[in-house]
Amino acid sequence: MKKSDTSQDESASELISKRIADLGDWRGETLGRMRKLIRDADPDVVEEWKWMGTPIWSHDGIICTGESYKKVVKLTFAKGASLKDPKGLFNSSLEGNVRRAIDIHEGEELDASAFKALVREAIALNKAGKSKSSKKAKS
């Protein structure tokens, strides 16, 4: 994590916790719930704070971002177009070649086990890409 991406006294995790608390409504509750599911799916997940205040969850590359808007909490998976989504969680940014997003509106519940499966699949994809690039570097 670069110092320029966070305030000098707060870690990314602290800034994400602060964002969740500052939202103070269903969006904070939703972002907090999704954060817990990400951490449950991957206890080694790295929390980052980038792009002027966007929570990022990474493991061998970005898994997803967590943005909050007036009417939606958006979780954008960096390589979502390459992930299997048998439960149809992706409902936004479907036209892109790389990213896919999940928009959660007030009162909506997400299938927790399907979401955690997406997180784990994103990590596996990141690890596979990392091992390919390290093999190329060794050649």
ABEGO torsion letter per residue (X at the ends): XBAAABBAABBAAAAAAAAAAAAGBAAAAAAAAAAAAAAAABAABBBBBBGGGBBBBBBGEBABBBBBBAABBBBBBAAAAABBBAAGABABGAABAABBBBBBBBGBBBBAAAAAAAAAAAAAAAAAAAAAAAAAAAX
